[in-house]
Amino acid sequence: MRFTTSLLSVALLSAGSGFASNALAATAPDSGQTQQGLEQMPLQLPERQAIDLNLPDTPDDQLTTGGPTLEITSFTFEGNTAIPREELLALLTDLQGRTASLGELQAGANRITRLYRERGYPLARAYIPAQAVDAGVLKMTILEGRYGQVRINNQAGLHSNALVPLKVLSPGEAVRAAPLERSLLLLQDTPGVQTRATLSPGSQTGTTDLQVDVARGPLLSGSVDADNYGNRFTGEYRLGGTLNLNNPLDLGDRLSLRASGSDEDQRYGRVAYQLPLGPWATQFGVAYSDMDYQLAKDFDDLDAHGNARIASVFAIQPLQRTRDFSLYAQAQFDDKRLRDDIDLFDSQANKRSRVLTLTLNGNSRDGLLGGAINSFALALSQGSLSLDGANQQQADDLSAGTRGQFTKLNPSLVRLQRLTDRFSLYTQLQGQWANGNLDSSEKLYLGGAYGVRAYPQGEASGDQGWLANLELRYALSDTWQLSSFIDHGQVRLNKDTWAADDNHRSLSGAGVGARWAAHGWQINALAAWKLGNADPQSDVDRSPRVWAQVVRYF
């Protein structure tokens, strides 16, 4: 038995046995749950980004004994500003106080070069200049590698705000791998542009010129998709499309439009706009979404319908950006207006939720056990829910008590582990903790195409819980992939209970799937079976439960 109280449940009880029998077979979704189902997506794994700069290879530091010999007592260094003399001397202790060959001395210089490269100076080089050795003291010169000229060929006509990442690369500054990689990757992240960086010898010894070419990329990108991922009572068959206008104002900005509809008159639209502002490549944005639904099937006679309107503002700050590790901080404020009506009983329920969410998210690559790609996020939400109408407030106070302040914490992790050239293991973990009972718009849902896939969309909602997906993938070819998976999740329906009934649900399932991707198309299909005796409560049972999706990217 679910402990959530809604206007619909009250109406069903007052309507008599006709509707009550339907209610026992299925649970009706409301605007909060329906909105969640539209925006529920797993963390995405990043694609590999390339920066082809033709950086020099790190020299071999193996000792050799060939060439003339010198009696060495100590070393002096010229040009080292990044690494102190004492650290450099420590690399050459085996060459001091004895006769060393020129080959051994060159190998010692290569050690210093290697140290600089490991410290993030990709163009640094140590060498032995021509000199007269006095009292056995040998001088080594270090060229740390500095920028000569930094030229930006801005063929895309980008505004200076969008070129902020390159401002840290100044003439005369040492060429460091981390700032260079961060700057070029952030510029690559700019929508609607294509970038290319070239390093060439500078006019002065030890300098390197950097030229960054910025050209226009595609103005439009997006996708068209069809699936059966929806809830049966609001429309399980859905058709949608996403359109991105990339860099339309030459500000490094993006305008994103999303629209979708279902076979049961559910309509959804979202518009979002963001652009970089300020000296730290911060992205600022606004968004607005509008969703309308009409309940069908078992609840068709109720003439139940509703909507969700959400206005958002957000900011995204890159904290670290490399090809192997990226970290971002995001702050987002959502103003949610939710409405659920039942015309048969002339009943209306209006809710407003204001939520501030702080998120730390990122992705990484590692070489553990053959290599893996990871995505992760930790989100902390603080919000306030208000209910319109004395009757609605009284019903809530006597049951879930959701109105007022709430806090929740959502950790999530995705890892794709390479096993062999063809086999890989996909793991997804997510959870939710809350300090009290939550509205349906904030709950964790176990069922659906991105959850325990043997159960319907919206099955088993709770204030607290966790969900795990484990999937073994086999690359049959470059375009075909087969998989087998197992899912498990548990939820605590309400953080604080007001009745003695069971307050927990546990769902498990397993299945097989196939994926085909080529020429801008992607087709996913899978079949899942329940593990255990937990029957679905939000919809009828199906065995197997089949999910399918077709996406065309452009």
N, C-alpha and C positions, 0 to 999 in steps of 0.2 A: 504493500500500500504506500502510495506517495503522500507526503505530508504537505506538499505545496498547496496553498490556497489561492484560488483565482476566482474571478467573477464567473467564469464559465462553469467551474465546478459547483458553485452555489446555485447557478441557474439550472444545471442538470438535476440537482437534488429536488429543486422545487417543481420540476417539470413532470415528475412522475416516472413510472416504470419504463415507458417507451424509450426515453432518452437515457435513463439510467442503465438499461441493458447494454446500450452502445458504449457507455462510459466504462463499463467493466471490461469491454473488449479492447478498448484503445483510449489513449489519453490525448486530448486535443492540444495542439501547440498554440501558443500565444505570440504576440508581436516580439517579445524579447527572445524567445527560443527561435523563432523564424529568422530574425535578424542574425543571430549567432550562426545559424546553419548556412547563411549566405556568405559570411565572412570567415568561416572556419577553414584554415589552411595550415598544412604542416610547414615547418621551417624549410627553406630552400637551401640546397647545397650550391656553393659558388662554382662557376666555371673558371678554369685556369686562364689567367691573363698573362700575356707575354709583353716583355719590354726588351726589344732587341737593340742593345747598345754596343755590341762588339767589344766588351770589356776585355782587357788583357788577362791571360791565364796567370795563375799564381805560380811563380818559379819553383823549381825543385830545390830543396835545401839539403840534399844529401851531400855529405863530405866527399871531396875528391882530393887526390894528392898530386895532380899534375901541375906543371909550370914552375916558374922560378920560386925561390923561397925567400922569406924575410924573417928576421928576428923581431918578434912582437912582444912589447911590454904592456901596451895599453892601446885604447882607441879614443878618438875624439869624434864628435858628430856635428854635422852642419845641416841646418834646415829642418831639424825636428822641433816642431811646436806642439804637436798633439800627444806625443809620448815622451816622458822625461828620459834623460840620459841614463839614469840608473837602471831603468827597465831594459833599455837597449843593451847596456853592458852585460846584463845578466844572461843575455843570449849568446855572448861571445866569450864566456869564461874559459872554455876549453881551448881557445886560440891564444890566450894571453900567457906570457912568460915562457914562450917556446918558439921554435922555428916553425913557421907555417907556410905551406905552398900557396901560390896564387889561386889555385883551384879551391883550396880550403877557405881562403879569405872570401872568395866570391860566394861560396856556399853560405858563409856567415852573413854576408849582405843579403842573400836570398831569405835567410831566416827573419831578418828585420822586415823585408818586404812582406813576407807571409804574415807577420804580426800585424802590420798596418792593414793588410787586407782583412784579417780576422776582426779588427777593430772597426771595420766599416769604411776604409779608405781604398776604394777599388782601383784607383790610378796611382797609388803611392809606389815608389820604387827607391830602393837603396842601392848605391853603387860605389865603387872605389875610384876616385878621380886620380888623374896623373899628379904625382907629388914626389917630393923628396922626403923620405922618412927620416925624422930626427929623433934620435934616442929611442927608437923602436916604437914610437907613437904613430899609429896609422889613422888617417882621417877617412871617415865614411860620410858621404853626402846623401841626404834623404830628400827626394822630391816628393812632397806629400800630395801633389796633384791638385792644382787650383784652377778655378774657372778663369779663362781669359775673357771671352765675350759670351754673353748669354743673349741669343737672338730668338725672338718669337715671330714666326711667319704666320700671322693671324689671318688666314684666308677666309675663315668662317665669320669674321667680323664680330667676334665675341666682345662683349663689354668687359671692362677691366675687372669687375667683380668676379667674373667667371674665371679669370686668369690669376686670381689670388694665390693658388697653390704654387705657382712658379716664382713668386716674389721672394721666397727664401733662398733661391739659387742666384747668388749675387757674384759679379766679377770680383776676383781676388779671394773669395772664400774657398776653403778646401772642399774638394769633391767628396762628399760622404754618401755612402750607399743608401742609408735610411731616408734622409731628406729627399734625395733624388728620386728614389723609388716611390715614396709617398706622393711627391708632387706630380709625377707622371701618371700614377694610378688614379689620383683624384681627378686629374684632367681627363683621363680616359673614361671616368665615371660620368662625365658631363654628357647629358643626352644630346643627340643630334650633331655630334662632332666626331671626327676621326683624327687621331694624333700620331705623330711619328717624331722620335727624338734621335739626333745624330751627334756623336762626339767626334771631334777632329782636332789635330794638333794646333795649339795656339801659337801666336807670333813670338812669345817669349818662352824661354826654357822652363819646363815644368808646368806649363799652363795648357789647358784644354778648352776649346770652344764648344759650347752647347747650342745647337739649333733645334727648336721645337716647331714643327709644322702642324698647324691646326687647320683642318679642312672641314667643310660641311659634310655631315652624314645625312642619312634619311630623315626627312621631316616627319614622316608617319611610320608608326610601328604599332603592333597590337596582335590580336588573335580573335578567332571566332570559335566557340565551343558548344558542345551539346553533351548532356549526360543524364543519368537517372539518379543523381545524388540527392534529390530533394525529398522532403517529407510527403508521404502519400496524400495527406489531407490538405496540403497547400500546393501540391504539384510535384511529383517526383521526377517528371521529365522536363528538363530545362534547356533553354537555348539562350546563349549570352554572347556578348562581344565586348572587347576592350580596344580602345583607340587612344594612342599616345601621340600628342603633338610635341615633338622634340625640338627644344630651343626655338620656339616660335618668335620670341622677341629679342633674340641674340643675347640673352642674359644668362645662358646656361640653365634655362628654366624648362619645365615640362608641364603640360596640361594633359591630364588623364581622364578619360571618360569610360564609364562602365555601365552597361545596361543588360538586363536579363529578364526573362519571363518564363513561366511554367505553364503546364497544360491545365492548371486549375486557377488561372487568372492571378497568380502572384506576379507582381511587377516590382522591379528593383532598378534604381539608378544611382550612380555616384559620380561626382565630379571632384577632382582634386588638382591643386596647382601648387608647385613649389619652385624655389629658386635659391641660389647661394647668395648670402649676404655677409658682410663683415670680413675681418682680417683672418679668420680661422677656418674658412671654407664651410661655414655652418649653413645647413639647408633649413629654410623656413617654409612652412606650407599651411594651406587651409584646405578643408574638404567638407563636402555636404552629401549626405545620402538620403534617399527617400524610398521606402519600401511599403507596398500595400499587399494585403493578402485577403483571401476569402476561403473559409473552411468548406471542404467538399466531402464527398463520400459519406461516411457514417454521420457526419455533423452537418450535412447539407441543409436539413430542414430548420436548423437553428438560425440560418442567415447570419452567421457569425463572421465578422471581418474586423480588420484593424490595420494599423500602420505604425511605422517607426521612422522618425525624422531625427537625424544625427548631424550636428554641426561640430566640426573639429578644427583645432589649430595645433600645430606641432612644430618641433625643432629637432634636427638631427645633427649631432656633432661627431665627426670622425676623430677618434682618439688615437688610433694607430692604423696605418694602412700599408700593408706589404702584400706580396704575392702569397705568402704563407701564413699570415696572421693579420686579421683586421678586427678592430673593436670600435663600436659606436655607442654613444649615449643619446637617448631620445626622451623627450618630454612631450606629452600629448594631453590635451584637454578635450573631453567629449561632453557635449550637451545633448542628452538623449530625451526625446519626447515620444512616449509609447502610448498607444491607444488600442483598446480591445472593446468591440461592441457586439452585442447580441440583439439583433432587431426583433426577434421573436418575443423577447421579454422587455423590449425597450430599455435595455441596460447598457451603460457605458462605464468604462474604466479608463482613467487617464493617469499616467505616471510620468514623472520627470526625474532623470538621473543625471547628475553632474559628476564626472569622474576625471581625476588627474592620474595619469599613468607615467611612471618613470621606468625606463627600460635600458638595460645594458645588454647589447647583443653583438654577435660577431661570428667569425668563421676562421677556421685554421686548417692547415695541412700538416701531417706528421709522417714519420717513417716507421712507426711502430708496427711490427708484425707484417711488414710488406707495404705499409703506407695506407693512409686513410684521409678522408675529408670530413670535417666537422662543422656543424652550425649549432649555435647555442644562444639562449636568451634567458634573462631574469627580469621579470616585470613586477613592479610594486604599484598597486592601484589603491587610491584613496578616494572615496566617493560619498555622495549623499543622495538618498532616494526620497522623493516626496510623492504622496498619493492625493489625488483630488477627491473630495466628497467625504462626508462624515461616515457614510455606510462602509465605504471601502477602507477607510482608516480603522474603523471599529473592527471589521472582519480581520484585518491584518494584525491588529493588536491582540486579538483573541487566538491567533494561530501563529504564523511564521514570524511576525514582528520584523519585517524586512525594512520598513521605512526608517529613515535616519541615517547616521553615519555607518560606513562599512569600509573594511580594508581586506585586500586579498593579495596573495603572492603567487606568481606563476613561473616556475622554472621549466625549461624545456631544452632538450638536447637531441640532435640527430647526428649519427655517425655512419659513414659508408666505408667499410673496411675491405680492402683488397685481400682476397685469399689466394687466388691464382690469376692467370691471365684472363680467365673466363668467369670464375666464381667470385662473388662479393657478398658481404653480409651487411644489410641495412638495419640499423637499430634506431628506434625513436622512443624517447621517454619524455613524458610531460606530467605535470602535477599542479595541484591548486590547494592552497591553504587560505582559510578565511577566519575572521574574528567573530563572525556571527552569521545569521541566516541571510541569504542573498536572494535578490530578485532573479527571475528566469533569464534576464539579459546578462547576468554575471556568473551563472553557474557553469560547471564543467559537465560536458555531455560525453558519454562513453560510446554510444552507437554511431553508425554512419560510415561513409566511405573513407574517412580519415581516422576512424577510431577502431572499435571492435567491429570488424566488417561483417560479422555474421548477424548483426542486429541493425534495426532500422535507424534512420536519421533521427536524432533527438532522444534516443533511448537512454534511460538511467542518468538523470541529471542530479548533481549533488553540489553542495557547498564546498566540500573537500574531497580530494581523491587523487588517483594517479592512473596513468594509462601507459602501456608498453606495447610496442610493435616490433617484432623480429622477423626479418624477411631474408631468405637466401635467394640470391639472384644468379642466373646463369645467362651469359651473353652467347646466344646461339650464333649470332653474326653481328655485323656492325649495326644492323637495323632491328633485329629481333632479340627480345629478352624474355626469358621464362623465370617464374618465381614461385616459391612456396613460402607460406607465412603462418605465424601464430600471433594472436592478439590477446591481451588480458588487461582488464581494468577494474578498479574498485572505487566506489564513491560512498561518502556519508551523505545521505539525502539532505539532512538539515544539521547544521552545526549545533543548534539548540533545539531539542524536541519538546513537544507539548502533549505527546500521547505515548502509549506503551508499545506500539507496534514496531516492527523491525525497521531500523533506520539505516540499513546498509544494503548495497547491491554489489554483486560481483559478476562480471561477464567475461567469458572466454570464447575464442573462436579460432579456426584455422582454415586455410584454403590454398588455392593455387591461382596464378595469374599469368598474363602475357602482355607484352608491350611491343608495339612496332612504332618506329620513329624514323622518318626520312622525308626529304624534300619539303620541309616545313610542316609536315603532318605528324601528329602523335595520336595513337590509338591505344587505350588501356582497357583491359577487360579482366575480371576476376570473379571467382566463385568462392563463397565462404560458408562453412558449416559451424554450428554451435558446438561447443565443448561443455558438457555439463547439462544441468536440468533447468537453468534459468530461462523462463519463457519471456518473450518480449511483452511489454506492457503499453508501449506507445503505438503499436500497430500489430497487424496480423503476423503470424509466424510464416517464414519461408525457408525451405531447405532444399537446395542451397540458396543463399541470397546472392544475387548476381549484380555486379556493378559494372558499368561501361561508360567510357568517355571518349569523345573525339575532339581534337583541337587542331585548328589550322592557324599557324603563326605567319605573320607577314611583317 
